[in-house]
Amino acid sequence: MKHTKADNVNGWLIVDKPCGMGSTEVVGKTRWLMHANKNGHTGTLDPFASGVLPIAFGEATKLVPFVTDGKKEYEFIVKWGEQTVTDDTDSEVVARCEKIPTHAEILAAIPHFVGKITQIPPAYSAIKIKGQPAYKLARKGQEVTIPPREIEIYNLELLEEYADSAKFRVECSKGTYVRTLGKDLAQFLGTLGHLIMLRRTKCGIFNTKHTILLENLEKMEYVEKRRKLLLPIETSLRGIAEIAVSEEDAKKLSMGQSLSPKNYDAEPSECVAAYFHGCLIALVRIDERKISPIRVFNLDEKRNYKDVDYK
């Protein structure tokens, strides 16, 4: 079947982003490959980085915050003794130090970077300063000042050590800059450092088991086959409370109308997923007086999704 125009496509495509490609570029590429009219990603991965990049299509874009605000997991390698402008391999070395931390020193330093800590994001980042991404100002040679921000490191683990570098795994909150974490860890250890590898292995509930390589997606001849790789939009709502509504109430929610909570045995909650016959109708807020829609979905098309393994 030949597609000549974009379609309404709904669901999640979890791409294993390759190094050297920007997140926005992946969004454009997958939109074209799926012949979709709307999609977006759930958190920028630098061109230097690879790994899990969830792409939301159609109605799934309404659920992006549920993934963006979730925990992230990365594996990264810090090369000791060298500092670069961008804290990775995308720029030149600007300073060197001969000290290589010992195994014992690294293990002793790790607890200082677990829990709620303060970071100063790198100048070469997508953080907006007066409406412009910081990296654009930095590339122009302008001085970039970004205020510190609090992030949370849930776990930091040393995986391997090499002659002049070490590999780590980190589980962290939204807004964590792993390049900065590597640089700060090196400075704490009395040396310099920059990342020579960065790979995201988890983003919210999605992990590498859910991913497809972009090159494999491109090899698929038919759009219909590619679309079968989509995960249901409800995948991102794992752990969210649910209620089943009647057909009449489903229609009301679809039109943005509130419901009476008298017909439903549901506790007050800021966010509950409302379903009719297994189809997601809306996200609702429940209080003692009413059930109010906060996000309404149009998912009445026939869907053919792959099964999801959450493990």
Secondary structure, DSSP 8 states (H G I E B T S, - for coil): ----S-B---EEEEEEE-TT--HHHHHHHHHHHTTBS-EEESS---TT-EEEEEEEEGGGGGGHHHHHTS-EEEEEEEEETEEESSSSTTS-EEEE------HHHHHHHGGGGSEEEEE---SSSS-EETTEEHHHHHHTT-------EEEEEEEEEEEEE-SSEEEEEEEE-TT--HHHHHHHHHHHTTS-EEEEEEEEEEETTEEGGG-EEHHHHHH---HHHHHTT-B-GGGGGTT--EEE--HHHHHHHHTT--B-GGGS----EEEEEEEETTEEEEEEEE-SS-EEEEEE----S----------
